[in-house]
């Protein structure tokens, strides 16, 4: 693999000033040779003018957060990152590579989650080039490579988790957004390592069931939510009933036999688990009549 090496370049302003002086001297030499009738001076001055113009082609500008990858006849020479006007060998080929932070949003992909349900998913990826040599020489088009590999990682992520789950110990795309984002960032980074790219952030920007099952899955979600809520209510109600019986027994408020305990448990569960306000009933008799 080709690794980046920073190449120092000559400051451009002094080089430009020197070449302008040489160019002016050569022009004066041509004029002086023509007046003095010295063809040799004219030829030498003309050759120096051509060399000076060729040297001027070595001037190039480096903007902040930008790199210039330099090659000489196909060989990698180095990368110039120091901003400003610079000068290097005019025969160097200088390729521009942006080092700025960039981001893109992937297309909405239609994939199946871990449970086999078709979903639509998209992500926003924030990235930057950190190794210009790898970005230029290891892949054909690093920007296209970033887009394709990010979408491939997103597809793989979507098939690794269910869309939603009511189990606390199980991860889902909708319920564990931070963990899912970290997993997505890590997987994209592994794919882009060879392209000299560092992933700064990756997050899901769109997540929904596919239109053909959206209504059915909404009903399923609602039913699942109701079941989960009922389970919590029953669990809490049983604990409250147990606490009530234990308190009555400790404080010796009333001595209940098994049948009365069963009646009390039944009444408390009805009151605590009902989704409507309970209606009081006055018992004018006894428990056994």
N, C-alpha and C positions, 0 to 999 in steps of 0.2 A: 504494500500500500504506500502511496505517496503522501508524505506528511508535509504540512505547511512549514516553510522557513521564511522568516521575515528578511527582506532584502533592503539594505540601506540604499537610498538614492541621493544623488547630488541635489543640493538646493537649486531650485529653478531660476530664481531671480538673479543671483550672481552669474550663473551660466548664461542666461539670456543677455545680461549686460555685456559680458565678455564677447559673446558671439556678435552682438551688434557693433561693438568696437572693431572686431576683426573684419566684419562685413564693410564697415565704413572705410577702413584702411585699404581693403582690396579695391573698392570702387575708386578711391583716390589713386591707387597704383595703376589701375587701368587708364584713368584719365591722364596721369603723368606719363605713362608709357606711350600713350597715343600722341601727346604733345612733343615728347622727346624723340619719337621715332624708334622706340625700343620694343620690338615685338616680343622678345623674351619676357619682359616685365608684364606685358599684357597677358600672355599665356599663363604665366604663373599666377597672376592675380585672378584670372578667370577660373583657374582650377581651385584656388582657395575659396572663391565665392561659391562654387558648387559644393565644396566640402562643408563650408559654413552653413549653407542652406540645408544640406543633409543633416548636419548636427542639430539644426533648429527643429527637425522632425522628432528629435528625442525628447522634446519638452512635453509634459503631460500634467494634467490636474488630478489631484486626489482629494475628494470631498470627505468631510467628517463621516465616520462610520461607513467607510468604503475601502475596498482593497483592489489593487491592480496586480493580477497574476501575470508574471512575465515569462515568456518562452523565447528561446533562441533556436530556430530550426527544429522545433518540436521538443526540445529539452526544457524541463522546468528549471528556471533560474531562481525564483523566489517571489515573494509577495510584498509589495510596498503598501503600508498602511498609514504612514505618517501623512497627515493632510497638508495641502498646500501645492504650490507649483514645484514640480520635480523634473529632473533630467536623468535619463538613462540612455543606454546604447540605442541609437535610432533603429537598429535592426531587431530589437526586442519586439515581440508581439505582446501587447498589453491588454488583457481581458478584464473587464469591469465586473466586480462582484460586490453586491450590497451586503453590508454587515448590520443593517438596521433590523429591528424587530418587526416581523410580519405576522399576519394572521389570515386565516381563511375559514369559511364555513363550508363543510362538506354538503353534498347533495343529500336529500332525504332518501335513505336506503330502506328498502323493504326486505326484512329478514325474519327468520323464525327465532324466537327466544328459546330458552332451555326447555320450556314446556311444550314447544312446537307451535305456539301461537304466532301468527304473522303480525309484526309490528313495524312501525315507521320510526327511524332513528336518524339523527344528524348530530354533528359535533362541531365545535369551534376549536381550532388548534392555533396556538401562538408559538412561533418558532423564529430562529435566527441562525445564520451561518456562523460557525466558529472555526472551521478549518477550510480555507478557500481552496487549497490544493485538492482535498478530497472532494469538495463540491464540484470542481471542474473536471477532474480526471478520473474519479472512481465511478461516477454515474453519467449517463448521457445528458440528461436534463434534470438538474437537481430540484427545480421547482415542481415539475411534473411528477418526479419521483416522490416528493413529499406528499402531494395530493393523493396519489394512487396508494401509497403505503399507509397513509392515515385512514383512508376509507377501508382498506383491507383489515387494519387493526380494529376499526369500529365494528365491522361485520363479525369478526371473531369474538369481540367482547359481547355483542348482543346475543350470540348463541351460547355464551357461557353462563348466563344468569337468567332467571325468570323475570318477567315484566314486574310482577308484584307478588308478595307473599305476606301472610299474616303471622308467620312464625318469626319470633324475635331473633333466633339464632341463625337465620338463613338470610343471605344477602339477596337483594333484588335491585333491578335497574332504577325503579322509582323510589324505593325506600332508603337506599344507601348511596346518595349522590356523591358525597365526598370520597368514599372508598372506591366507587366506580370511576370517578374522575382520576384518582391516583393510579388505578389499574390501567386506564386508557392511556394516560401520559407515559407510564412505564413501558407499555407494549409498543407504542409509537416510537419511543426513543430507541428501543432495541432494534427496530426495523430501520431507523434513519442513522444509526451510528456510523455506518460505512460511508454516508454522504456528507459527513462533516457538519451535521445539523444538530442543534440542541433544542429540545422541546421545552418551552417555558411553562406552558399551561395547556391542558386539554380538558374540555368539559362538554357534556351532552347539552345541546341547544334545543333539541326537539325530540320528544318521546311520546308516542301514542300508538294505540292499537290500529291495525289496518282498517280501512273503512268498512270492508265486508263483514267484519266481526265486531266492530266497535260497539253496537247496541247490545249484542249478546254478552260481550265481556263486561259492559257496564252493569248489566243485571247481575252477572256473576260476582262482580266486585261488590255490589251492594249487598247481595246475599251473604257473601263471605264476611263483609264488615258487620252485618247484623249478627251472624253466628259468633264471630269473635267477641262482639260487645256483650252478647248474651252469656257467653262463657265467663267473661270477667264478672258480670253481674251475679251469676249463680255462685261463682267462687267467693265473691265478697259476701253474699247473703249467707252462705253456709258458715263462713267465719263469724259473722255477726250472731247467728243463731247459737253457735257453739259458745260464744262469749256470754250471751244472755243466760243460757242454761247454767254455765259455770258460775256466773255472778249470783244467780238465784240460789244455787246450791251452797256457795260459800257463806253468803249472808243469812242463810236459813230464813228467807222471806216466805217461801212456800215449799211444801214437800210434794213433789209430783211423782205419781207412779208412771209406768211406761206408757200407758194409754194416753194420759194427759200430756206427757212429753211429746208424743207423736202428734197430738192435736195442736199443741203449741208450735211445734216445728212446721207443721203444714200451714198454719195461719201466718207465721212470720215469713215463710218463703213466698206465700201468695202476695203479701204486702210488699216485700222487698223486690221481688222479681217481676211484678206486674208493670206493664207499660202504661197503665191508666191509674188514676186515683182510685184507691179502694173505698168501698162504701162500708161504714161501720154497721155492725149487726148487734143488737142488744139481746143477750140470751136471758130470758126470764125464767128459764128452768134451770136444770143442772146439766152437767156433762153427760150423765147417763140417762136423761129423760128428754 
